[in-house]
Amino acid sequence: MWGIDEKDRRVLIVDSSFQPYFYAVLEENEDPKQVYERIMNEKPRLPLIVNVELDRRKFFGEPVNVARIYCQDPDAIQKYAKVIRSVRGVKECLETDIRYSMRYLIDNDVTPCAWHEVDVKEEESIRGVQVDKVYSACSAPERIQKDDIPQLRVLSFFPICYASKGSPKPERDPVVIIAAVTNTDEKKVFTAKEYDDRDLMHSFIQYVKNFDPDIIVGYQTNQQYWQYLIERAVTLETSLLIDRAGTWPHRSVYGHISITGRASIDMFDFADELPELKVKSLENMTAILGVKNLKEQRIIHELEYSDFWDDEEKRKELLEFALEKAECILGIFEKMFIYASELSKLVGLPLDHIGKAAVGFRTEWYLIREAHKIGELTPERMEQPYIPYAGGMVLKPKPGIHENVCVLDFKSMYPNIMIEKNISPDTYVPPSKPEPDSRVNVAPEVGYRFRREPPGFYKIVLTKLISARDEIRQIMRKVDPSSLDYQLLDARQKAVKVITNAAYGYTGWIGARWFRKPVAEATAAWGRSMIMKSVEIAKELGLDIVYGDTDSLFIKYDPQKIETMIRRIREQLGLEIRPEKTYRRILFTEAKKRYCGLLPDGSLDNVGLEVVRGDWANVAKATQEHVLELILKENSVEKAVEFVKSLIRDLREHKVPYRDLIIWKTLTRPVEKYKVNAPHVETARILKRLGWDLTVGDQVGYVITQGSGRLYERVKPYALASYKEV
């Protein structure tokens, strides 16, 4: 375990006492002791088994006899489990695919980014290990209540890779700049000697060692830059030893790059936490988080790096650009760190895993921890075919402009339905089974049955999460909003909210260990039923519903009637619904999930319109935004029409900057995997033919040229086109 003690010393604690294990679930009609003997008889050909213990656990809520089989080598567990499965009396083996490190954290309730106490014995320093103290553990770690954040050392970096043509290739093209910024206000820019980057690499490696960061942050480092530096170091025959254990960075679970003893964090992986971030560029994320306004940022695209480096006069600008990017990355980290660390604490995934892990995996690790606490076994992950089912209800909008519209939002609608109806994989009653004595809740439309008692696994977990968030928010009311304590509490309640709301989506994820389609389908059916009953209540009160989306209703504002509606929904449906926001004016198109509203503070709230989409040129976004402002703020369609006519004239006269005509799109799969002839795909194909090595996550910029034919037939990479062609 790598950590920091109360004296800010970097420490390594080695616990040699923990042994990995897995479970063998025994057949119901078998004598556990006899099965135990049969398992022990396998020891001669399974010599790494060190112990077997009989126990009672639960699996999908049902008590089962199990044998806990300890294995000396965690890498042998899955191989050994295959043998044990063939032993007479063994029904199946479980928890064979839980990684050894996570097994240790779960069993000892060790939480990343949190304080623990452990009895230790100081050991001699280990050669090549860069820490202040090395200890061996004499006891299991115990979590302590302490929220202080230690003085972490953080290093942000941004590299510039040079290529005269096409994408840079590490076996050929140098790293000409690495800009580094620390949270102690150090700023360094390492540069190549023209096109020789040997000294640059050596200097950067030495700088990292000397600064000894706890956290190294970058942007798109997991999918691009670390791998480039690794391969470049191999080409230069340089050892990229920047960790605390004398080993190279390596790719680990979820595809993140692991640096032993340090947390390597790619801030790009947290872009999905910002729903308003449609184009996941460093510049946009920097602007949305308030680190630096978009207009104040230098913009130099990768296509232009070689031109700037080759030009002595422009090279200085490239150096300043790289340093600015490193500063922005550090700024993003500082904005996101508290939330990321609270999410890491809650879920139990290390800080360098939490960003890269998809929401489903985050939710699942939380469930695995909670299952262990109540003696519930974790199912093995199984491949299952996707079978679609009806999801949440979205009401057709009333197109046009509406005045004074209130949005009523159900509080944690789906989690509360799952609690109220006791929906859980372990409470599902298949058609082949009789109704239990506790009786059942029957889902509308689909008819799935769930026993009412005792509480299911999901009900236990979700009740705990919702109660925890309510408790945190109660404490927040007593804390100064400008204090660090408030920031910590706010980040904590957001993390709890994210995992709580992800529970419903997890139920329908075919990769989920606890996947059972009836659970997801029934929850969605009850949700649709609740929405329709709420609509009926609104109509009975004479309220005008203009739109509805999954767990919210858009209603013409009438304070007294809305208060009555809220009360009746609480009394009749057992759900909490509350006003989330009010629009002074709102525009709906004919399509669902596409609208724009004017909020009381004068700002516009865009959902699904081009102004917040990533695949539109800046000129289109700016135009639509201004048109919406004229319509919604000034209530003038005439001014909007005149503005558009004026813009068309400017476009024809080439008065609009060329950069604003570029359309950017992110590749979501390898270029060769695309089967469609979309404009951005054709652009990527052109760039590939010119030598660019494009990967998933890369952005391609293109313009649409004049002429006839389909759009994809008229695209050009923006750097290869002229304004006159557009």
N, C-alpha and C positions, 0 to 999 in steps of 0.2 A: 504494500500500500504506500503510495506516494502522497505526501502531505506537508502541511505547515503547522508547526506547533505554536503555542501562545507567545513564544519569544521570537516569532518570525523566522525560525530556523527551518530549512528544508530538510525533511526527514524521509527515510525509507524504513518501513516496518515490515518484517518478514514473519508470516505466520505459517509454520511448517506443520501445524497440528491438524489442519483441515483436510479431510479426505473426500474426494468426489464420490457420488453414488447415483443410483437410479432405482426405480421401483419395479418390482414384478407384482402385478395384480393377480391374486390367486382365484381359482374357480370357487364358486360358492359352496359346492358340495364336496370340496376336498378338505382333508384334515391339514391345517397349516403346518403342523409339525412334520408330517410326512413329506409335504412339498419342500419344506426346509431341508430335509435330509437329501432329497433328490437334487436340490440345487447344490448342496455341499459336495455331493458326489461328482459334480462337474469341475471341482476345483483343480484336479490334476491337469486338465486341458485348458483351464482358465486360471493360471497361476497368479494373476494380478488381483484376484478377488481377495480382500484382506478380512472381510467380515460380512455377515448376513444377520439382519435383525428382523424379527416378525413385528408387525405393527397393525393398527387399524387406522384407516384414513377414509375419506369420502371421495367418490368420483361421480360427478354430476349429481351431487346431493345424496347418493346412496352409499351407506357404509360398506366398505370392502376390506378384506384381509389382504395385506401386502407384505412382501419381503423387501426390505431396504438393503440393497447390495452395494457394498463399498468396494471401490476399485482403486488400485494404487495409481493408475495412469488414466487421466481423464480422456485421453485420446483413444483409449481402448473400450470405452463404455458402449458405443453403438455396436461395435463388433461383438462384444460379449453379450449384449442384449439380444442379438439374433440367436445366439446359442440358448440363452435362458428361455426364450419364447418357445422353444421346442420341448422344454421340460414338461412332463405330464403334470397337470394341475396348475400350470401357469396360463392365465388367460391372455395377458398382454403385458408389455413393458412400457413404462411411462417415464417422462422427464429425462429421456436419454439425450435430448438435443439442447438441454440448457447448458450454456457454456460454463466452464469451471469458475471463471472469475465472477460471473453473475450469480452462480450457485452460492459462492462465498458471501456475496453482498446480501442476497436474499435470506439465507439461513441465519446470518448474524445481524440482520436488520441494519446493515451499514448503508448509510445514505451519502451519495456524492454531494459535494459542496456544503457539507455540514460538519459540525464539531462532534468528536467522539473522544472517549477516554479508554485507554487500554494499558494494562500493566505490561511493562517492557523490561528487557535486559539490554543494556548497551553492548554493541558488538564493535569489533574493529572495522574500520572503513573498508569498503570493497573496491578493489582496483577498477578504475574506469567508471565508477558510479559518482556522479556529481551531486552530492548532498552534504549537509552539515553533520548529520548524525545518522547512523544505521542502528536499528534495534531489532531484536527478535521479540515476538509477542509472547507474553506469558498468560494472557487471558484473551477472551473474545472482546472485540471492541463494543463499547456501549455508547449509544447516542446521548448527548447532553443538550439541555436547552440553552443555547447560546447563539445569538443572531449576528454577532460581530463579524464583519468581513475582514479577513486579514489583509495585510499590505501586499497585494499580488503584484508581481512584475509582469507587465504586458508589453509585447513587442508586435507591432503591425508592420507588414512589409508589402511592397508592390513591385513586381519585376517587369522589365521591358525586354522582350525577346526580339532579336533582329532577324529579318529575312528580306533579301532584296526582291524576292518573288515568291508569292504563295505564302502559306502558313509556315511559321518557324518550325524547324525540325531539329530536335536536340542533338542528333548525331552530326549535324552540319552547322547549325546556326547558333551564334553566341547569345548569351544574356548580357546585354550592354549596360543595363541599369538595374540596380536593386535599391529602392528607397526604403528606409527603415525609420520608424518613429516609435518611441516608447511612452508609457504613461508617466515617466519621470522627466518628460520634456526633452529627451535626447532626440536629435534628428541627424540621420546619416544618409548620404547618397553614395553608393558604391558604383563605380563606372569601369567599363572595360577600357583597355588601351586600344583604341580604335575598334578592332574586331577580335581582339584576344581577351577572353574573359577568365583566364586562369587566376590572375591576381584578384579579380572581383570575387570569384567563388571562394578563394581562400580567406579573403578579408571578411566576407559576410559570415562564413562559418565560424571564424574566430570571434567575430563580434557577438554572435548568438551565444557562444560558449561563455564569453566574458560577462555579458549582461545577465545570462542565466535566467531567461524568462520562465514564469510559470505557465503562461499562456502565449501562444503565437497565433495571431489572427491575420487573415487575408481575405480576398474575395475571389471566388472561383478557384481556390487553391486545391480543393479536393478533386475536382474533375480536370484541372488543367495544370496549374503552376507547379505544384509539388512534384507531379510526375515528370514534368519537363526538367526541373532541377535535378531530380534523381537520375534521369537518363543523361542529362548533360554532365553530371559529375562522373558517371561511368565513362563517357566519351573522353573526358579530360583526365581520367584515372585519378580522380580526387575523391577522398572519403567524405561523404556528406554526413558527418557525425555531429549532429546538432541536438541530440537528445541527452538524457542524464544517465544513460546506461551504456554508451559506447556502441550503439547500433544505428542502423540507417532508418529513416522514415519508411513506413510500410503500409500497404493498404490493408484495412481491417474490415470489420462488419459494417454493413450498410454502405460500403464503398468509401468510407472516410479514411483519411491518411492519419495514421497513428504515429506519434512521436513520444517514445517511452519517457515517462517522468514529467512530461509537459502536456498541456491540453492544446491540441491543434484545432483551431476553430475556423471554419469557412463561413463568413457572414452571409454569403449567398444562400446557404442552407436555411437561413431564417427569413428569407424573403416571403415565404408562404404565410408567415405570421402576420403579414401586413396586407389585408385584403384590398386596400386601395392601391397597392403596387402592382400595376398590370404588366409593365415591362421591367423585368428584373435586372436592370442595369445598375452598376455601382452609382452612377450619377443620380438616377431616380430614387434609389433607396436613401442616398445621402440627403436628398431634398425632402423627401416625405418625412424623414425622422427629424428634420429641422437642424441637421448638422451644417449644411451649407446650401444656400439657395441655388437652384439649377442655373439661373442666369449668371451667377458669380463663379461657376465652375469652368475650368478649362476643359475643352472637349477635343481630344486627339484620338482618332480611331486607330485601331491596330493596323489597318491598311496604310496609315500614314507614318508609322513609326520609323520605317527605313528612310523615308524622305527627310524627316526631322533629324535623324542621327547623322545622315550623310552631309547635311548642310551645317557648317560650323556656326552660322548665325542663329539657326533655329534649334540647335542642339540644347542650348541653355533652356529654351522653352520646354523641351521634352523632359529635362531634369526637374524643372519646377513642377511640371505636370505629374511626374511620378511621385514626387514628394507630397504634392497635394492629395493624390489618391491614397497614399499611405496614411495621411492625416485623417482623411475622410473615413477610411476603414476603421481606424482607432475610434473615431467619433461614433460610428455606427455601433461598434462593440460596447462603448460606454453607455449608449442608449439602451442596448438590448441585454446587457450582462445580467442585471438583477433578475429580469424575467427568465432568462435562460437558466440561471442557477436555481431559481425556485422551481422551474419545470423539472430540472435534473433531480432536485431533492424529492419532489412529489413522485415522479415516475421511477426513480432509482437507476436511471441510465447515466453513465458518466457524462460530463459536460461536453466532451468532444464527440460523443455519440448522439446527443439529444437533438442537435440540429439536423443531422443527416437522416435520422430515423423517421420514417413516415408516421403520420398520426396513428395509424393502426398499430404499429409496433410500440409506440409510446403507451397507448392505452393498454396494450396487452401486457407490457412489463409491469404496469401498475396492477393489473388484475392478477398476474402471477404472484406478485408480492402479497397481495391481500389473500389470495387463495392459500398460500403457505401458512399464513397466520391463523386461518380457521380450519386447517387440516384438510383442505380440498386439493386433490391432485390436479396437476396441469395436463391437459390432453396433448398428445403429439400433434405436430402440424401435419396436415394432410392436403394433398392436391384434390380440389373438387371443381367440377364444371360450374360455370356461371349460369344460373337460371334467373332470368329477370323477374321482377315482381313490381307491383304498383307502389310508388313511393308517396311522398307528401302531396297534399292537394294545393294546386295553384289555380286561383280563380281568374277568369278572363277579365282583363281590365276594361274600364269604360274609357275609350280613347278621348283625348281632348284635354282642355285645361280645367282644373278644378280648384276652387278656393277653399282655404281652411280645412285641410284634411288631417285627421289625427291617425297615427299608426299605433294600434294596440298590439302589444307583443306578449305572447304567453311565456311566463317565466319557466325556463327549462322544461318546455312542454313534453318532449319525448322522454327525458329521464323521469319526470314525474308520472307519466303514464306507465312507464315500466315499474315504478314503485307501487303506484296505486293498484295496478292489475297483477302485480307479482310476476312480471314477464321475465323469464330467465331460462337458460338451457336446461337447468336442473328442475324447473317446475313444469316444463312442457309435458302434457299427457297425450301420448300418441293415440290415434284412433283405435288401435288394437287393445288398449288398456282400459279397464273400467274406471268410472269416475271415483276418485278417492273420497274418503269420509269428510275431508276438509272442504269438499265441493270445489267447483272450478269457476274461473272467469272465462267467458267465451268471446273471442274476438269477432267483431262485426265483419260482414262480407266473407271472411275466409274461414270462420268457424273453428279456429285452433283453440285448444283448451289449455289453461294453466291453473295449477292448483293454487288455492288461496293461502294455504298454510302448509308448513312453516315458511318464513321468508326465504326466497331464493337468493342465490349468490349475487346476482345483479342488484336485487333490492337492497341487500346488505351493503354492498359497495357504494351504490348511488346515494343511499340515505346518508352514509358516512361523508361522502363528498359534499353533498348539498348542505349538510349541517356544518361541516367545516367552513365552507364559504360564508354561510350566514354568520358564523361566529367571528370570522376574520373581519367581515364588514362591520359588525357591531363594535369591534375594537377600534377599527379605523375612525369611527365617529368621534372617538375620544382622543385621537392623536393629531398633532399639528400637521396639516397637509404639506407643509414645506420641509418636514423632517425626513431623515433617512429611514426612520422606522415606518413612516407612512409609505414611502416608496417600496420598502420590502413587503409590507402587508398588501399593498395594491398589486404588486407583481405576483404575490402568493395567491391572492384570490383570482387573478386572471388565469394563472396556471391551473387552478382547481376547476375554473369554469371551462377551460379548453378541454380538459380530460372528461369532465362531466358531459359536456355536449357532444363529445366524440363517441360516447358509449353507444348511441343509437346507430351511428354509421358503422361502428365496429361490428355490430350484430349482423350487418349485411355484407361484410367483407369476407369473400370466400377463402381468403388466406388466414382467417382468424382461427385460433386453436379452439375457441368455444363457439364456432360457427354452427348455427342451426337456423335454416331458412325460416321456419315458422316463427321464430323469435322476431326477426326483422320484419317479416310480412305482417304479423299481428300488430306490432307496434305502429307501423305505418297505417294500418287499417283503423286502429283506434284513433290515431291522429287525424285522419280524414273525417272520422265520425265526429270528433270534438269540434273540428272547424265547421262542419255543416250544422251542428247543433248551435254553435255560436252565431252562425249566420241567421238561423231561424230566430234566435233571441233578438238579434239586432233588427230584423224585419218586423217582429212583433212590436218593437218599441218605435218603429217608424224611422230608423236610422238608414242612411243611404251608404251602402258599401260600394266603393269604387274599385277595389282590388283586394286580393288576398294571396299570400305566399307562404305556404308550409306551416308556419307557426305565428303568423301575424295577419292583421286585418287593417285595411285602409278605409277609414270611415269619415264622412262629412262631420265636422266638429260640432257637437251639441253637448256641452258639459254635463247637464243634468241627466240626459238620456244615457250618456256614456257611463256615468257613475252607476246608474241603475243596471246597465248591461254588465259591468264588471262584477257587481254584487251578485247578480243572478247566475253568472258563469261560475263564480266561486261556490255558490250554494248548490246549484244543480249539477255541475260537472266536476266539482272538486279541484278545479285548476285556478291558478292565479294568472290574471291577465292585467296588464297595466299600460298606460300611455308611454310609449317610448320616445316619440317625437311628434311635432306638429309642423305641417307645411303651410306656409302662408298661401302658396300657390304651387300646383304640381301639374306636370304635363305627362300624360300617358300616351304611348303609341298603341297600336293594335296588338303588338307582340307582348307576351308575358316576360317578366323580369327585365323590362326596358322602360325606364322612366327617369324624370329629373324633377326635383322639387326645390323650392326656395324655403330655406329655414328661417326662423325668426331673427337670427343674427345676420342675415343678409347673404349667407353663403349658399352655394348650390350643392345639392346632394345628387350625384349621378349614379345610376345603376344600369349597367348593361349597354349604355350608349357609347358611341364612338369616342367621345371625349375621354373616356377612361379605358378604352381598348388599346392594346399594344400594337395592333396591326394597321394603324392609320398614320399617315404623315402628320407632322406637326401642324401644317397649314390646315388640315382637315379638323384636327382637334381644336386648334385655336378658333377656327371659324365657327364650329358648332358651339363651343363654349360661349363665344360672344353672342351668337344668335340666341342661345338659351337665356343669357343675361338680359338681352333686349326684350325677349318675350315674357320672361318670368319676373324680372326686376322692374322693368319699365312698362310692362304690359302693352308692348307695341309691336305688332306683327309688321306694320309698315316700315318701321326703322330696321327691322331684321332683313326685310326684302331689299331695302336700299343698300344695306351693308354688304350683302352677298353680291349684288350687282357691281358694287365698287371693287370688291375683291377680285371678281372675274376680270375686270379691266386691268387690275394690277398684275394678275397672272399672265395675261396675254402680252403685257408690256415688260415681262420679266423683272418686275419690281419686288417680287417676293424672293427672299434669300433661297438659293438652291438647296441649302441644307434642310430647309423646312419642307421640301418636297420629297425627302427620302422616307421610305416606309421601312420600318424595322420589324423583323419577325424572328422569334427564337425557334431553333430547331429542337423538336421534341423527340427525335429518333435519328439514327444514322441516315444519311442522305439516301443510300441505296435501299433503305427499307420503305421509303415513301412510294406509294402506288399511284398517288394523285399528281396531276400536273398543276399544282398551285404556284402562284408567282414566286413565293419565297423558296419553294423547292427547286424551281427552274433556275433561280438565281444561285442557289447553292450548287447546282450541277455545273453551271458555268464556271463558278469559282473553283470547283474541284478539277475541272478540265485545265484550269490555269495553274494548278499546283497547290491550291489551298487545301489544307487538311482540316476539314470541318468535323466537329463532334457534337454530340447532344449537349444542348445548353448554349451553343454559339449563336450569336445574333447575326443575321445577314441583312444588309441594307440595300434597297433597290429602288429604282424609279420606273414608272410606266412611260414608255416612249410613244410618240405619235405613230399613227398608222392604223391598219385594220387588223382584224384577227382577235383571238382571245387574249385576255390579259397576260396569261403566262407566256404567250408568244411574243409579247412586246416588252418584257422586262429586261433590265440591264442592271448589273451591279452599279451602284451610284458612282463609284470611282472610275468607271469605264464609260460613263455617259456624259454628254454635255447638256447644258441648259436648253439649247435649241432643239434637242431631240425630245424633250419632255412634253 
